[in-house]
Amino acid sequence: MSHESELSNTMYDLLHAMGKDAGFLYETIDTYIKDAQNANKSDLVETWQTIKKDRLKHLHMLKQALEKEIHG
């Protein structure tokens, strides 16, 4: 396997993970939080909010890693 294809694989991995996290954060998580709020389940609201915070942190980490891949 050449160095170039390894780079492609790692960039793909980062982009794929970012897409999954971004989709969850921007399309799904707020619905889950609202559902828990509507059901008056404050513990579940907290759980989803913590997951959202963690996923945002992960997305930021992935973005930094991707920038490092691109710029070296």
N, CA, C and O atoms as CSV, one atom per row, in Angstrom:
chain,resi,resn,atom,element,x,y,z
A,1,MET,N,N,0.851,-1.191,0.000
A,1,MET,CA,C,0.000,0.000,0.000
A,1,MET,C,C,0.886,1.240,0.000
A,1,MET,O,O,1.805,1.353,0.811
A,2,SER,N,N,0.613,2.154,-0.896
A,2,SER,CA,C,1.432,3.361,-0.992
A,2,SER,C,C,1.043,4.358,0.099
A,2,SER,O,O,-0.035,4.278,0.689
A,3,HIS,N,N,1.943,5.286,0.345
A,3,HIS,CA,C,1.685,6.338,1.344
A,3,HIS,C,C,0.453,7.149,0.948
A,3,HIS,O,O,-0.340,7.541,1.804
A,4,GLU,N,N,0.296,7.399,-0.355
A,4,GLU,CA,C,-0.826,8.208,-0.828
A,4,GLU,C,C,-2.170,7.553,-0.510
A,4,GLU,O,O,-3.106,8.230,-0.085
A,5,SER,N,N,-2.265,6.233,-0.717
A,5,SER,CA,C,-3.539,5.570,-0.435
A,5,SER,C,C,-3.805,5.500,1.066
A,5,SER,O,O,-4.960,5.543,1.488
A,6,GLU,N,N,-2.752,5.392,1.878
A,6,GLU,CA,C,-2.940,5.418,3.327
A,6,GLU,C,C,-3.515,6.761,3.756
A,6,GLU,O,O,-4.412,6.818,4.597
A,7,LEU,N,N,-2.998,7.839,3.177
A,7,LEU,CA,C,-3.501,9.164,3.489
A,7,LEU,C,C,-4.970,9.261,3.086
A,7,LEU,O,O,-5.788,9.795,3.836
A,8,SER,N,N,-5.306,8.747,1.903
A,8,SER,CA,C,-6.694,8.755,1.448
A,8,SER,C,C,-7.590,8.006,2.425
A,8,SER,O,O,-8.691,8.458,2.739
A,9,ASN,N,N,-7.116,6.866,2.902
A,9,ASN,CA,C,-7.912,6.080,3.851
A,9,ASN,C,C,-8.131,6.843,5.151
A,9,ASN,O,O,-9.238,6.854,5.688
A,10,THR,N,N,-7.086,7.475,5.654
A,10,THR,CA,C,-7.240,8.183,6.929
A,10,THR,C,C,-8.118,9.418,6.761
A,10,THR,O,O,-8.908,9.745,7.646
A,11,MET,N,N,-7.982,10.100,5.635
A,11,MET,CA,C,-8.851,11.262,5.399
A,11,MET,C,C,-10.303,10.817,5.248
A,11,MET,O,O,-11.211,11.465,5.768
A,12,TYR,N,N,-10.520,9.717,4.538
A,12,TYR,CA,C,-11.873,9.178,4.397
A,12,TYR,C,C,-12.451,8.849,5.772
A,12,TYR,O,O,-13.595,9.193,6.067
A,13,ASP,N,N,-11.669,8.192,6.601
A,13,ASP,CA,C,-12.131,7.812,7.941
A,13,ASP,C,C,-12.579,9.046,8.725
A,13,ASP,O,O,-13.643,9.048,9.344
A,14,LEU,N,N,-11.751,10.094,8.691
A,14,LEU,CA,C,-12.086,11.322,9.412
A,14,LEU,C,C,-13.352,11.960,8.861
A,14,LEU,O,O,-14.244,12.343,9.619
A,15,LEU,N,N,-13.428,12.072,7.541
A,15,LEU,CA,C,-14.605,12.683,6.918
A,15,LEU,C,C,-15.864,11.878,7.203
A,15,LEU,O,O,-16.922,12.448,7.472
A,16,HIS,N,N,-15.755,10.566,7.146
A,16,HIS,CA,C,-16.914,9.700,7.407
A,16,HIS,C,C,-17.399,9.867,8.845
A,16,HIS,O,O,-18.597,10.003,9.095
A,17,ALA,N,N,-16.451,9.856,9.789
A,17,ALA,CA,C,-16.815,10.020,11.205
A,17,ALA,C,C,-17.422,11.394,11.446
A,17,ALA,O,O,-18.394,11.524,12.189
A,18,MET,N,N,-16.848,12.425,10.816
A,18,MET,CA,C,-17.389,13.776,10.969
A,18,MET,C,C,-18.814,13.848,10.435
A,18,MET,O,O,-19.682,14.467,11.051
A,19,GLY,N,N,-19.054,13.217,9.295
A,19,GLY,CA,C,-20.392,13.221,8.710
A,19,GLY,C,C,-21.407,12.553,9.610
A,19,GLY,O,O,-22.525,13.044,9.765
A,20,LYS,N,N,-21.021,11.430,10.206
A,20,LYS,CA,C,-21.939,10.727,11.109
A,20,LYS,C,C,-22.239,11.571,12.354
A,20,LYS,O,O,-23.395,11.691,12.760
A,21,ASP,N,N,-21.211,12.145,12.948
A,21,ASP,CA,C,-21.418,12.984,14.131
A,21,ASP,C,C,-22.224,14.234,13.785
A,21,ASP,O,O,-23.122,14.626,14.531
A,22,ALA,N,N,-21.903,14.851,12.659
A,22,ALA,CA,C,-22.629,16.064,12.254
A,22,ALA,C,C,-24.096,15.745,12.000
A,22,ALA,O,O,-24.975,16.500,12.416
A,23,GLY,N,N,-24.367,14.645,11.327
A,23,GLY,CA,C,-25.755,14.254,11.076
A,23,GLY,C,C,-26.518,14.043,12.370
A,23,GLY,O,O,-27.647,14.513,12.515
A,24,PHE,N,N,-25.908,13.340,13.305
A,24,PHE,CA,C,-26.549,13.086,14.591
A,24,PHE,C,C,-26.799,14.393,15.333
A,24,PHE,O,O,-27.876,14.595,15.895
A,25,LEU,N,N,-25.799,15.287,15.334
A,25,LEU,CA,C,-25.910,16.540,16.069
A,25,LEU,C,C,-26.930,17.490,15.454
A,25,LEU,O,O,-27.675,18.153,16.176
A,26,TYR,N,N,-26.967,17.560,14.143
A,26,TYR,CA,C,-27.777,18.590,13.497
A,26,TYR,C,C,-29.111,18.085,12.981
A,26,TYR,O,O,-29.943,18.884,12.552
A,27,GLU,N,N,-29.341,16.760,13.013
A,27,GLU,CA,C,-30.606,16.232,12.507
A,27,GLU,C,C,-31.388,15.446,13.549
A,27,GLU,O,O,-32.602,15.293,13.410
A,28,THR,N,N,-30.730,14.944,14.587
A,28,THR,CA,C,-31.359,13.959,15.461
A,28,THR,C,C,-31.427,14.354,16.927
A,28,THR,O,O,-32.491,14.273,17.542
A,29,ILE,N,N,-30.308,14.779,17.493
A,29,ILE,CA,C,-30.195,14.920,18.952
A,29,ILE,C,C,-31.217,15.885,19.552
A,29,ILE,O,O,-31.749,15.621,20.630
A,30,ASP,N,N,-31.502,17.000,18.871
A,30,ASP,CA,C,-32.457,17.960,19.430
A,30,ASP,C,C,-33.863,17.370,19.510
A,30,ASP,O,O,-34.627,17.692,20.420
A,31,THR,N,N,-34.199,16.504,18.551
A,31,THR,CA,C,-35.490,15.801,18.611
A,31,THR,C,C,-35.544,14.896,19.841
A,31,THR,O,O,-36.563,14.834,20.529
A,32,TYR,N,N,-34.447,14.198,20.112
A,32,TYR,CA,C,-34.391,13.314,21.282
A,32,TYR,C,C,-34.534,14.126,22.566
A,32,TYR,O,O,-35.224,13.707,23.496
A,33,ILE,N,N,-33.884,15.284,22.616
A,33,ILE,CA,C,-33.978,16.145,23.801
A,33,ILE,C,C,-35.415,16.626,23.979
A,33,ILE,O,O,-35.951,16.581,25.087
A,34,LYS,N,N,-36.042,17.087,22.897
A,34,LYS,CA,C,-37.438,17.550,22.973
A,34,LYS,C,C,-38.374,16.431,23.403
A,34,LYS,O,O,-39.269,16.653,24.217
A,35,ASP,N,N,-38.179,15.233,22.867
A,35,ASP,CA,C,-39.015,14.092,23.257
A,35,ASP,C,C,-38.902,13.830,24.755
A,35,ASP,O,O,-39.905,13.593,25.428
A,36,ALA,N,N,-37.677,13.876,25.273
A,36,ALA,CA,C,-37.467,13.644,26.706
A,36,ALA,C,C,-38.094,14.770,27.526
A,36,ALA,O,O,-38.666,14.524,28.588
A,37,GLN,N,N,-37.985,16.018,27.027
A,37,GLN,CA,C,-38.607,17.143,27.728
A,37,GLN,C,C,-40.128,16.993,27.744
A,37,GLN,O,O,-40.764,17.208,28.775
A,38,ASN,N,N,-40.703,16.629,26.610
A,38,ASN,CA,C,-42.161,16.451,26.517
A,38,ASN,C,C,-42.667,15.332,27.404
A,38,ASN,O,O,-43.813,15.349,27.851
A,39,ALA,N,N,-41.798,14.351,27.658
A,39,ALA,CA,C,-42.163,13.234,28.538
A,39,ALA,C,C,-41.821,13.533,29.996
A,39,ALA,O,O,-41.977,12.668,30.858
A,40,ASN,N,N,-41.354,14.754,30.280
A,40,ASN,CA,C,-40.961,15.162,31.635
A,40,ASN,C,C,-39.933,14.213,32.254
A,40,ASN,O,O,-40.027,13.845,33.425
A,41,LYS,N,N,-38.957,13.829,31.441
A,41,LYS,CA,C,-37.898,12.924,31.915
A,41,LYS,C,C,-36.593,13.711,31.978
A,41,LYS,O,O,-35.767,13.643,31.067
A,42,SER,N,N,-36.423,14.459,33.069
A,42,SER,CA,C,-35.275,15.367,33.189
A,42,SER,C,C,-33.939,14.619,33.179
A,42,SER,O,O,-32.949,15.136,32.660
A,43,ASP,N,N,-33.899,13.412,33.745
A,43,ASP,CA,C,-32.657,12.634,33.718
A,43,ASP,C,C,-32.270,12.300,32.282
A,43,ASP,O,O,-31.094,12.357,31.921
A,44,LEU,N,N,-33.259,11.952,31.467
A,44,LEU,CA,C,-33.002,11.620,30.073
A,44,LEU,C,C,-32.600,12.870,29.279
A,44,LEU,O,O,-31.742,12.800,28.399
A,45,VAL,N,N,-33.218,14.001,29.591
A,45,VAL,CA,C,-32.817,15.267,28.960
A,45,VAL,C,C,-31.336,15.516,29.244
A,45,VAL,O,O,-30.570,15.853,28.341
A,46,GLU,N,N,-30.946,15.348,30.491
A,46,GLU,CA,C,-29.539,15.539,30.873
A,46,GLU,C,C,-28.616,14.589,30.138
A,46,GLU,O,O,-27.537,14.979,29.693
A,47,THR,N,N,-29.040,13.345,30.012
A,47,THR,CA,C,-28.246,12.342,29.307
A,47,THR,C,C,-28.015,12.767,27.864
A,47,THR,O,O,-26.881,12.759,27.385
A,48,TRP,N,N,-29.094,13.141,27.164
A,48,TRP,CA,C,-28.972,13.561,25.764
A,48,TRP,C,C,-28.133,14.826,25.646
A,48,TRP,O,O,-27.354,14.955,24.701
A,49,GLN,N,N,-28.274,15.766,26.584
A,49,GLN,CA,C,-27.483,16.990,26.530
A,49,GLN,C,C,-25.992,16.702,26.734
A,49,GLN,O,O,-25.140,17.331,26.105
A,50,THR,N,N,-25.687,15.753,27.611
A,50,THR,CA,C,-24.299,15.352,27.831
A,50,THR,C,C,-23.733,14.696,26.577
A,50,THR,O,O,-22.601,14.975,26.185
A,51,ILE,N,N,-24.513,13.831,25.953
A,51,ILE,CA,C,-24.085,13.175,24.712
A,51,ILE,C,C,-23.851,14.219,23.624
A,51,ILE,O,O,-22.875,14.132,22.879
A,52,LYS,N,N,-24.741,15.204,23.531
A,52,LYS,CA,C,-24.581,16.273,22.540
A,52,LYS,C,C,-23.272,17.023,22.771
A,52,LYS,O,O,-22.521,17.277,21.830
A,53,LYS,N,N,-23.005,17.375,24.022
A,53,LYS,CA,C,-21.771,18.087,24.369
A,53,LYS,C,C,-20.539,17.251,24.001
A,53,LYS,O,O,-19.576,17.772,23.438
A,54,ASP,N,N,-20.577,15.964,24.319
A,54,ASP,CA,C,-19.458,15.071,24.009
A,54,ASP,C,C,-19.266,14.930,22.501
A,54,ASP,O,O,-18.137,14.958,22.011
A,55,ARG,N,N,-20.373,14.779,21.762
A,55,ARG,CA,C,-20.271,14.638,20.305
A,55,ARG,C,C,-19.722,15.909,19.665
A,55,ARG,O,O,-18.959,15.835,18.702
A,56,LEU,N,N,-20.106,17.088,20.197
A,56,LEU,CA,C,-19.549,18.341,19.691
A,56,LEU,C,C,-18.044,18.381,19.925
A,56,LEU,O,O,-17.286,18.845,19.072
A,57,LYS,N,N,-17.617,17.893,21.086
A,57,LYS,CA,C,-16.185,17.834,21.393
A,57,LYS,C,C,-15.487,16.890,20.415
A,57,LYS,O,O,-14.410,17.203,19.908
A,58,HIS,N,N,-16.098,15.739,20.152
A,58,HIS,CA,C,-15.517,14.772,19.223
A,58,HIS,C,C,-15.440,15.358,17.811
A,58,HIS,O,O,-14.446,15.171,17.110
A,59,LEU,N,N,-16.487,16.064,17.402
A,59,LEU,CA,C,-16.503,16.675,16.077
A,59,LEU,C,C,-15.361,17.691,15.944
A,59,LEU,O,O,-14.705,17.766,14.905
A,60,HIS,N,N,-15.136,18.461,16.995
A,60,HIS,CA,C,-14.039,19.425,17.006
A,60,HIS,C,C,-12.686,18.708,16.899
A,60,HIS,O,O,-11.802,19.153,16.168
A,61,MET,N,N,-12.532,17.604,17.626
A,61,MET,CA,C,-11.294,16.822,17.572
A,61,MET,C,C,-11.060,16.272,16.162
A,61,MET,O,O,-9.941,16.298,15.651
A,62,LEU,N,N,-12.132,15.776,15.547
A,62,LEU,CA,C,-12.019,15.246,14.192
A,62,LEU,C,C,-11.645,16.348,13.205
A,62,LEU,O,O,-10.843,16.127,12.298
A,63,LYS,N,N,-12.224,17.527,13.380
A,63,LYS,CA,C,-11.909,18.669,12.509
A,63,LYS,C,C,-10.430,19.039,12.628
A,63,LYS,O,O,-9.763,19.293,11.624
A,64,GLN,N,N,-9.930,19.067,13.847
A,64,GLN,CA,C,-8.512,19.367,14.050
A,64,GLN,C,C,-7.628,18.306,13.403
A,64,GLN,O,O,-6.617,18.628,12.778
A,65,ALA,N,N,-8.012,17.038,13.556
A,65,ALA,CA,C,-7.236,15.953,12.961
A,65,ALA,C,C,-7.254,16.048,11.434
A,65,ALA,O,O,-6.237,15.801,10.786
A,66,LEU,N,N,-8.399,16.404,10.862
A,66,LEU,CA,C,-8.501,16.541,9.415
A,66,LEU,C,C,-7.623,17.691,8.926
A,66,LEU,O,O,-6.931,17.556,7.917
A,67,GLU,N,N,-7.645,18.807,9.627
A,67,GLU,CA,C,-6.796,19.940,9.260
A,67,GLU,C,C,-5.317,19.538,9.294
A,67,GLU,O,O,-4.538,19.962,8.440
A,68,LYS,N,N,-4.937,18.732,10.266
A,68,LYS,CA,C,-3.562,18.251,10.359
A,68,LYS,C,C,-3.234,17.349,9.169
A,68,LYS,O,O,-2.140,17.433,8.611
A,69,GLU,N,N,-4.171,16.491,8.780
A,69,GLU,CA,C,-3.977,15.618,7.618
A,69,GLU,C,C,-3.777,16.446,6.349
A,69,GLU,O,O,-2.920,16.130,5.523
A,70,ILE,N,N,-4.572,17.506,6.199
A,70,ILE,CA,C,-4.530,18.328,4.993
A,70,ILE,C,C,-3.258,19.165,4.944
A,70,ILE,O,O,-2.588,19.232,3.913
A,71,HIS,N,N,-2.932,19.800,6.063
A,71,HIS,CA,C,-1.834,20.764,6.084
A,71,HIS,C,C,-0.513,20.186,6.580
A,71,HIS,O,O,0.531,20.827,6.464
A,72,GLY,N,N,-0.559,18.987,7.125
A,72,GLY,CA,C,0.670,18.335,7.598
A,72,GLY,C,C,1.159,18.809,8.926
A,72,GLY,O,O,2.181,18.327,9.415
